[in-house]
Amino acid sequence: MASLFFSYCHADEALRDQLEKHLAVLKHQGIINAWHDRRIGAGQEIDHQIDWHIETDDIILLLVSADFLASNYCYNIEMKRAMQRHEAGEAIVIPVILRPCDWHEAPFGKLLGVPTDGKPIMTWPNIDSAFLEVAKAVREATKRLPQSRDKAGVKSPMLMATVWPSAQTAASSLPRSSNLRVTKRFTDQDKDSFLHDGFDFVAKFFEGSLEELQKRNPGITGTFRRIDANQFTAVAYRDGKIVCQCKITLGAYLGNGIAYSCSTESYNNSFNENMTVEADEQSLYLKCLGMSSRDQNGNGNGKLSFEGGAERYWAMFIEPLQRPARY
């Protein structure tokens, strides 16, 4: 069994919890044994326990974000020692990019980051898909580890880390479960803030996408208009003729969502899709009501990040421009 250590900043604890759930099958199969600092028991020395795992575990996941890079302990102690062991062939370091940040110039920037192409997890349309990519990478990494014993029957130094630290340094501590995660509670204020941040992201996403659409496609022009803090419109033209248009509104119609309308008319209160804020036991996310044909075909049941929600609405907007030409 391979031992795995999470190196992360506590600001990213919720994302670490979600990743750990995606590694559950690897645990059930006896392939990995994961550890992080929230498993330090009462009376145990925090730094000693962390140092023990950095020095002995087989796989070290660097959960990378701006908070991780700003943390003196994560960056200058955990990450640097992890990279020394990686370069010496004593461990495998995997950078897991949680949120956008300037990580390519860090000492681990030369390593292949996960998810695919190092695209930050929080920018994926469906973050579960991103975590799945990480779980696959961890499974593949365990196959590159040496066997637990060499031909002489001596245990490999890399897999000696599967011995629990409590057996060596904390024999007097009481046994306890590692299943200590509890459901997080989100207030109405948390949900309102998430909704407003999501709407602002969608607005910037549409503005930027329209700009790039014009650059890449001769004959296509577009306009983005911010009506007020809670509404904006987007229009795309081909050779001066309107092909795509929409109005996206915060908190209208159903009272708690981001509504999409195929009309830009101010008097038109109808809408074609609506995204609301939902919560699971660990995080907030966006979810489509499922009114569009895209969702009725079975593609709208996922937990959406801000980018995932923005991509969903952009796909509805740009679809007329992507239809095959009729001759």
C-alpha positions in Angstrom: 0.0 0.0 0.0 1.4 3.4 -1.0 1.3 6.3 1.5 0.1 9.7 0.3 0.5 13.1 1.9 -1.6 16.2 1.2 0.4 19.4 1.3 -2.1 22.2 1.3 -3.1 25.6 2.8 -6.1 25.5 5.2 -7.8 28.1 3.1 -8.3 25.2 0.6 -9.5 22.6 3.1 -12.9 22.3 1.4 -11.3 21.4 -1.9 -9.0 19.0 -0.1 -12.0 17.2 1.4 -13.6 16.9 -2.0 -10.4 15.4 -3.5 -10.2 12.9 -0.7 -13.6 11.7 -1.5 -12.6 11.1 -5.1 -9.6 9.0 -3.8 -12.0 6.8 -1.7 -12.0 3.9 -4.2 -8.2 3.8 -4.1 -8.4 3.6 -0.3 -11.0 0.8 -0.4 -8.9 -1.2 -2.8 -5.9 -1.0 -0.4 -3.9 0.9 -3.0 -3.2 4.1 -1.0 -3.3 5.3 2.6 -3.8 9.1 2.7 -2.8 11.5 5.5 -3.1 15.2 6.2 -2.6 17.4 9.2 -6.2 17.2 10.4 -5.5 13.6 11.4 -3.0 14.7 14.1 -4.3 13.4 17.4 -4.5 15.3 20.7 -1.1 15.4 22.4 0.9 14.7 19.3 3.5 17.2 18.1 2.1 18.9 15.0 5.4 19.8 13.3 6.9 16.4 14.1 4.0 14.5 12.6 4.0 16.6 9.4 7.8 16.3 9.1 7.5 12.5 9.5 5.1 12.2 6.5 7.1 14.6 4.3 10.2 12.5 4.9 8.6 9.1 4.4 5.4 9.1 2.3 5.5 7.8 -1.2 3.3 10.3 -3.0 3.0 14.0 -2.1 0.2 16.0 -3.5 0.8 19.7 -3.6 -2.6 21.4 -3.6 -1.6 24.6 -5.4 -3.4 27.9 -5.1 -2.4 31.5 -4.4 -2.8 30.7 -0.7 -0.5 27.7 -1.0 2.2 29.8 -2.7 1.8 32.6 -0.1 2.2 30.2 2.8 5.7 30.2 4.2 5.3 26.7 5.7 3.8 25.2 2.6 6.2 26.8 0.1 9.5 26.9 2.0 9.3 23.8 4.1 6.8 21.2 2.8 7.2 21.9 -0.9 11.0 22.3 -0.9 11.6 19.1 1.0 9.1 17.3 -1.2 10.9 18.4 -4.3 14.3 17.3 -2.8 12.8 13.8 -2.3 11.2 13.8 -5.7 14.5 14.7 -7.4 16.3 12.0 -5.4 13.7 9.4 -6.5 12.5 8.8 -3.0 8.9 10.1 -3.6 6.6 11.2 -6.4 5.4 14.8 -6.2 2.2 15.7 -8.1 1.1 19.3 -8.3 -2.7 19.5 -8.1 -3.7 23.0 -9.4 -6.8 24.1 -7.4 -7.1 27.7 -8.4 -5.5 30.0 -11.0 -2.1 31.3 -9.8 1.5 31.9 -11.0 2.7 28.3 -10.3 4.7 27.6 -13.5 7.7 29.6 -12.1 7.7 27.8 -8.8 10.3 25.0 -8.2 7.6 22.4 -9.1 6.6 24.2 -12.2 8.7 21.9 -14.3 6.4 19.0 -13.3 3.3 18.0 -15.2 0.4 19.4 -13.1 -3.1 17.9 -12.8 -5.9 18.0 -13.9 -5.1 17.8 -17.6 -2.6 20.4 -18.8 -2.6 21.9 -15.3 -5.9 23.6 -15.8 -7.1 24.8 -12.4 -9.9 22.6 -10.9 -12.0 25.7 -10.1 -12.1 26.7 -13.8 -13.5 23.3 -15.0 -17.2 23.3 -16.1 -17.7 20.4 -13.7 -15.2 20.1 -10.9 -16.0 16.4 -10.3 -14.5 15.7 -13.7 -11.4 17.6 -12.7 -11.1 15.7 -9.4 -11.5 12.4 -11.4 -8.5 13.4 -13.5 -6.5 13.8 -10.3 -7.6 10.4 -9.0 -6.6 8.8 -12.2 -3.2 10.4 -12.0 -2.7 9.2 -8.4 -3.7 5.6 -9.4 -1.1 5.8 -12.3 1.6 7.1 -9.9 1.1 4.1 -7.6 2.0 1.8 -10.4 5.4 3.6 -10.8 6.4 2.9 -7.2 8.8 0.1 -6.5 7.7 -3.2 -5.0 7.6 -3.3 -1.2 10.5 -5.7 -1.1 13.6 -6.1 -3.3 15.1 -9.4 -4.3 17.0 -9.7 -1.1 13.7 -9.3 0.9 14.6 -5.9 2.2 11.7 -3.4 2.4 12.0 -0.5 0.0 12.6 2.9 1.7 9.8 4.4 -0.3 7.2 2.0 1.1 8.4 2.1 4.7 6.2 5.1 5.0 3.1 2.9 5.2 4.0 2.3 8.9 1.8 4.6 10.9 3.7 7.3 12.9 1.7 6.4 15.9 3.5 3.0 16.0 6.8 4.8 16.3 6.2 8.2 18.0 2.8 8.2 19.6 2.1 4.7 20.9 0.3 6.2 24.0 -2.3 8.1 22.0 -5.8 6.7 21.7 -7.0 5.1 18.5 -9.5 7.1 16.5 -11.4 7.1 13.3 -10.2 9.1 10.2 -13.8 9.7 9.3 -14.2 13.0 11.1 -15.5 15.2 8.3 -18.8 16.9 9.2 -21.3 18.7 6.9 -20.5 22.3 6.4 -23.3 24.8 6.9 -23.8 27.7 4.5 -25.7 30.8 5.5 -28.1 32.8 3.3 -25.3 35.4 3.1 -22.8 32.8 1.8 -25.3 31.8 -0.9 -26.1 35.4 -1.9 -22.4 36.2 -2.1 -21.7 33.1 -4.2 -24.6 34.1 -6.5 -23.4 37.6 -7.0 -19.8 36.5 -7.6 -21.1 34.0 -10.1 -23.1 36.6 -12.0 -20.1 38.9 -12.2 -18.0 36.1 -13.5 -20.6 35.2 -16.2 -20.7 38.9 -17.3 -16.9 39.1 -17.6 -16.8 35.8 -19.3 -19.3 36.9 -22.0 -17.5 40.2 -22.5 -14.1 38.5 -23.0 -15.6 35.7 -25.2 -17.3 38.3 -27.5 -14.0 40.1 -27.9 -12.2 36.9 -28.8 -15.0 35.8 -31.1 -14.5 38.9 -33.2 -10.8 38.5 -33.4 -10.9 34.9 -34.6 -13.8 35.1 -37.1 -13.8 37.7 -39.9 -17.3 39.0 -40.6 -18.4 38.4 -37.0 -18.9 41.4 -34.6 -20.4 41.6 -31.2 -21.6 44.0 -28.6 -21.7 43.6 -24.8 -23.8 46.1 -22.8 -24.0 46.2 -19.0 -27.5 47.5 -18.3 -27.0 47.8 -14.6 -25.4 45.8 -11.7 -27.9 43.0 -12.2 -28.3 42.8 -16.0 -26.3 42.6 -19.2 -27.0 41.9 -22.9 -24.8 40.2 -25.6 -25.4 40.3 -29.3 -23.4 38.7 -32.1 -23.7 39.8 -35.8 -22.7 38.1 -39.0 -22.1 40.7 -41.7 -24.1 43.2 -39.7 -27.1 40.9 -39.2 -28.1 39.7 -35.7 -27.5 36.0 -35.3 -27.3 35.5 -31.6 -28.6 37.6 -28.7 -29.4 37.2 -25.0 -30.1 39.0 -21.8 -28.7 37.6 -18.5 -30.2 38.8 -15.3 -29.4 38.3 -11.6 -32.1 37.5 -9.1 -35.0 38.0 -11.5 -38.1 35.8 -12.2 -37.5 33.0 -9.7 -35.9 35.4 -7.2 -32.6 33.5 -6.5 -30.7 32.7 -9.7 -29.0 33.8 -12.9 -31.6 33.8 -15.7 -30.9 33.5 -19.4 -33.3 35.0 -22.0 -32.9 34.7 -25.8 -34.4 38.2 -26.0 -32.7 41.5 -25.2 -35.9 43.4 -24.9 -36.2 45.2 -21.5 -39.9 44.6 -21.3 -39.6 40.8 -21.9 -39.7 39.0 -18.5 -39.6 35.5 -19.9 -36.5 33.4 -19.6 -35.2 30.2 -21.3 -32.9 28.9 -18.5 -32.1 29.6 -14.9 -29.2 28.7 -12.6 -29.5 28.6 -8.9 -27.1 28.2 -6.0 -27.1 24.8 -4.4 -25.0 23.2 -1.7 -23.7 19.7 -0.9 -22.1 18.7 2.4 -18.9 20.5 1.5 -19.3 23.3 -1.0 -21.6 25.7 -3.0 -22.2 25.2 -6.7 -24.4 26.4 -9.5 -27.1 24.1 -11.0 -29.3 24.6 -14.1 -33.0 24.3 -13.8 -32.9 22.1 -17.0 -35.2 24.0 -19.3 -32.9 24.1 -22.3 -32.7 21.3 -24.9 -29.0 20.9 -23.8 -30.2 20.0 -20.3 -33.1 17.9 -21.4 -30.7 15.7 -23.3 -29.1 14.8 -20.0 -26.1 17.2 -19.9 -27.4 19.6 -17.2 -27.4 17.6 -14.0 -23.8 18.3 -12.8 -22.5 20.6 -10.2 -21.2 23.7 -12.0 -18.4 26.0 -11.1 -18.6 29.7 -12.2 -16.8 28.8 -15.5 -19.1 25.8 -15.9 -22.2 28.0 -15.6 -20.7 30.6 -17.9 -19.8 28.0 -20.5 -23.4 26.6 -20.3 -24.9 29.9 -21.1 -22.3 30.7 -23.8 -23.1 27.4 -25.5 -26.7 28.4 -25.7 -25.8 31.9 -27.0 -23.3 30.8 -29.7 -25.3 27.8 -31.0 -26.9 29.7 -33.9 -23.5 30.6 -35.2 -22.4 27.0 -35.1 -25.2 25.5 -37.1 -24.2 24.1 -40.5 -24.7 26.5 -43.3 -27.6 25.8 -45.7 -27.1 26.0 -49.4 
